[in-house]
Amino acid sequence: MSDLASLSLFCATPEQVVESRRRTWPAWGGILNENQYYERYARLDQMEHADESKMITWVLAPRHDPTTIDFKCSCETYRRKGLVKYPGENEAREALYYGIAAVYVPPSNRGKKYGLHMMRLLHWVLAPHANLPQFPKEWGAPPEAQQSSGALFSILFTSIGEGFYRASGPGGKKDGGWEARSVISVTWEVPEIPIEKAEDPARWVWLHHEDMNEFWSKDVQFIKNSLATATEVGFMPHTKNPVAIVAPLPDGGVGSFHITRKLWGAEKAINMHQWGVKLLDDERSDCPTYATWSVDVQRPGSPSLVITRICAMEETFPALLAKLQEVARKSKIFDIEIWGLPRGLERVAVSTGGRHFEGKQGLLLPCIKWYGDGGTADIEWRFIEKFCLSC
Ligand SMILES: CC(C)(COP(=O)(O)OP(=O)(O)OC[C@H]1O[C@@H](n2cnc3c(N)ncnc32)[C@H](O)[C@@H]1OP(=O)(O)O)[C@@H](O)C(=O)NCCC(=O)NCCS
């Protein structure tokens, strides 16, 4: 049996979950000490986006000793609800997809193809086997799928470029894995004193914690309608004749958990009580105006207001930006980041002092793997924004 065939992918035991987190803290702990890092995980595990086994830690381990804590490497998956719209259909349908996160090989195990093999095997626990190529003989037997598998697609956000993930296909060829998509991201420095005259407060509603679930339900409806009409406004087409258009959805705790995750350990220092804002009286328009956010305190340097979801038109965007600056300034945050800016807003973004990055070269690159009919290259992924990150 080859070295790789002697290994398989297993759902982690509680001890392996602890070990996986112990390994990743030095790399991904940020400002959190070890205990804070574990406490944050414990809290997030119980939240709606992850509870009821929606979140699974996977380990690549020897077949003869699958529960060892000396496993080769680990990653996490999050079972999520998205939408798919096929050409010729009038409505988008619900679809199961997985978000992938925390792909980690400890330094002593790197460069031995363990990471690659774990990612190749992952398709076999996420997607229906009938939709995958033949399982390569040299890998031994396929890993045991969970009852919850049956994904139509899976997504991840890479900080190491596309190559490693594209090479991690399910069929043993050096291709066929996750493919990158382009995004526009923009950052702004927030002036300490407002440049624009204050927005009329009566036109806007702030969203607090308790408002978020209702807000996300409406946003889901908006995303559904947008897919049904297949409008291209605000999107950068990836392919001319897509086999399907897909979108992740922000409800079920998916859009809101970023508040806890990014702010953990600094809630008292950052005095923030509003987590979204929307323009009144335009909810019935084709393109309402709103944004949601979290505060990233984990990155080095000063905290940043990270926009998790944004919807606006060129005409309403400057006023929305003024509201974002207002809420940032109040909490002494002087940096705003929109990753996944809707197409058409770049001109305003730049004219308002935004630093604009575009394409597949960003620090964080969204990648998708499609398991339905057709190839991943023919899939249009809409609403690539920070709300759909798994971590
Ligand atoms: C990135 C990581 C998962 C790769 O795992 P690994 O087991 O060392 O990688 P493999 O031996 O399976 O390498 C497979 C291929 O990917 C390439 N690769 C490995 N690490 C890479 C990286 N950081 N960037 C780009 N390519 C990489 C290898 O060169 C190899 O290519 P080849 O087949 O042409 O030789 C591992 O280095 C790691 O955990 N790093 C720290 C955490 C991290 O960055 N995780 C990914 C977050 S998106």
The ligand as an SDF file (V2000), in Angstrom:
LIG
                    3D

 48 50  0  0  0  0  0  0  0  0999 V2000
   -0.7240   25.2290    2.5460 C   0  0  0  0  0  0  0  0  0  0  0  0
   -0.6040   23.8360    3.1750 C   0  0  0  0  0  0  0  0  0  0  0  0
   -1.9900   23.3660    3.5920 C   0  0  0  0  0  0  0  0  0  0  0  0
   -0.0270   22.9030    2.1310 C   0  0  0  0  0  0  0  0  0  0  0  0
    0.0500   21.6020    2.6680 O   0  0  0  0  0  0  0  0  0  0  0  0
    1.2780   20.6200    2.3400 P   0  0  0  0  0  0  0  0  0  0  0  0
    0.9230   19.2880    2.8060 O   0  0  0  0  0  0  0  0  0  0  0  0
    2.5390   21.2310    2.8570 O   0  0  0  0  0  0  0  0  0  0  0  0
    1.3060   20.7180    0.7490 O   0  0  0  0  0  0  0  0  0  0  0  0
    1.5440   19.4870   -0.2500 P   0  0  0  0  0  0  0  0  0  0  0  0
    2.8050   18.7840    0.0830 O   0  0  0  0  0  0  0  0  0  0  0  0
    0.3060   18.6600   -0.2760 O   0  0  0  0  0  0  0  0  0  0  0  0
    1.7260   20.2810   -1.6090 O   0  0  0  0  0  0  0  0  0  0  0  0
    0.9480   20.0340   -2.7570 C   0  0  0  0  0  0  0  0  0  0  0  0
    1.2860   21.0730   -3.7930 C   0  0  0  0  0  0  0  0  0  0  0  0
    0.8890   22.3920   -3.3190 O   0  0  0  0  0  0  0  0  0  0  0  0
    1.9920   23.2540   -3.3570 C   0  0  0  0  0  0  0  0  0  0  0  0
    1.9530   24.1020   -2.1730 N   0  0  0  0  0  0  0  0  0  0  0  0
    2.1590   23.7220   -0.9070 C   0  0  0  0  0  0  0  0  0  0  0  0
    2.0480   24.7840   -0.0760 N   0  0  0  0  0  0  0  0  0  0  0  0
    1.7810   25.8580   -0.8510 C   0  0  0  0  0  0  0  0  0  0  0  0
    1.5840   27.2260   -0.5800 C   0  0  0  0  0  0  0  0  0  0  0  0
    1.6460   27.7260    0.6620 N   0  0  0  0  0  0  0  0  0  0  0  0
    1.3250   28.0290   -1.6180 N   0  0  0  0  0  0  0  0  0  0  0  0
    1.2630   27.5630   -2.8690 C   0  0  0  0  0  0  0  0  0  0  0  0
    1.4520   26.2530   -3.1950 N   0  0  0  0  0  0  0  0  0  0  0  0
    1.7140   25.4130   -2.1960 C   0  0  0  0  0  0  0  0  0  0  0  0
    3.2170   22.3630   -3.3100 C   0  0  0  0  0  0  0  0  0  0  0  0
    4.3560   22.9990   -3.8690 O   0  0  0  0  0  0  0  0  0  0  0  0
    2.7770   21.1800   -4.0860 C   0  0  0  0  0  0  0  0  0  0  0  0
    2.9130   21.4490   -5.4820 O   0  0  0  0  0  0  0  0  0  0  0  0
    3.5620   20.3460   -6.4730 P   0  0  0  0  0  0  0  0  0  0  0  0
    2.6140   19.1750   -6.4210 O   0  0  0  0  0  0  0  0  0  0  0  0
    3.5880   21.0480   -7.7830 O   0  0  0  0  0  0  0  0  0  0  0  0
    4.8880   20.0200   -5.8910 O   0  0  0  0  0  0  0  0  0  0  0  0
    0.3520   23.8680    4.4150 C   0  0  0  0  0  0  0  0  0  0  0  0
    1.5780   24.3940    4.0030 O   0  0  0  0  0  0  0  0  0  0  0  0
   -0.1650   24.7100    5.5680 C   0  0  0  0  0  0  0  0  0  0  0  0
   -0.9170   24.2250    6.3840 O   0  0  0  0  0  0  0  0  0  0  0  0
    0.2460   26.0000    5.6640 N   0  0  0  0  0  0  0  0  0  0  0  0
   -0.1360   26.8670    6.7750 C   0  0  0  0  0  0  0  0  0  0  0  0
   -1.6290   27.1480    6.8050 C   0  0  0  0  0  0  0  0  0  0  0  0
   -2.1760   27.6390    5.5030 C   0  0  0  0  0  0  0  0  0  0  0  0
   -1.6230   28.5280    4.8520 O   0  0  0  0  0  0  0  0  0  0  0  0
   -3.3020   27.0470    5.1080 N   0  0  0  0  0  0  0  0  0  0  0  0
   -4.0030   27.3890    3.8850 C   0  0  0  0  0  0  0  0  0  0  0  0
   -4.8690   28.5450    4.1240 C   0  0  0  0  0  0  0  0  0  0  0  0
   -5.7710   28.9850    2.6540 S   0  0  0  0  0  0  0  0  0  0  0  0
  1  2  1  0
  2  3  1  0
  2  4  1  0
  2 36  1  0
  4  5  1  0
  5  6  1  0
  6  7  2  0
  6  8  1  0
  6  9  1  0
  9 10  1  0
 10 11  2  0
 10 12  1  0
 10 13  1  0
 13 14  1  0
 14 15  1  0
 15 16  1  0
 15 30  1  0
 16 17  1  0
 17 18  1  0
 17 28  1  0
 18 19  1  0
 18 27  1  0
 19 20  2  0
 20 21  1  0
 21 22  1  0
 21 27  2  0
 22 23  1  0
 22 24  2  0
 24 25  1  0
 25 26  2  0
 26 27  1  0
 28 29  1  0
 28 30  1  0
 30 31  1  0
 31 32  1  0
 32 33  2  0
 32 34  1  0
 32 35  1  0
 36 37  1  0
 36 38  1  0
 38 39  2  0
 38 40  1  0
 40 41  1  0
 41 42  1  0
 42 43  1  0
 43 44  2  0
 43 45  1  0
 45 46  1  0
 46 47  1  0
 47 48  1  0
M  END
$$$$
